[in-house]
Amino acid sequence: MKIPKSIYEAMIEHAQREAPLECCGILAGKNGVVEKTFEMRNQEQSPIRYSISPQDQIKVFENLEKESLEMIGIYHSHTHTEAYPSETDIKMAFYPEISSIIISLKEKVPIVKAFRIRKDGIDSEEIEVI
Ligand SMILES: [Zn+2]
């Protein structure tokens, strides 16, 4: 997937702003190129898990439909662990066809990685910052 530098940096900034709680957001665009980001509220307000309320998701989906954009990915942060899907992330992976982006704040320099999470396996995905 391709992410413009401004959106890439905004995701990291969002993660740092919400820490120690996990942040989450939705990336939208076309043909694997991100054009727009939606900062979402983590309804868990937790440092170890996240979820987006169905009402908040519907608002974004309506917005995407109006602008003819697709949901490309969902991002969230790991404030104390590495940039790899947790057991909870695997259990809660309802959208195996879109990318899961994880921003790790464990080390001084944030690490951002993308995955496709299925119930039966995890594939890494390359992020190209454009
Ligand atoms: Zn996670």
Residues whose N, C-alpha, C, O or C-beta is under 5 A from the ligand:
A	BS01	ZN	S77 S86 D89
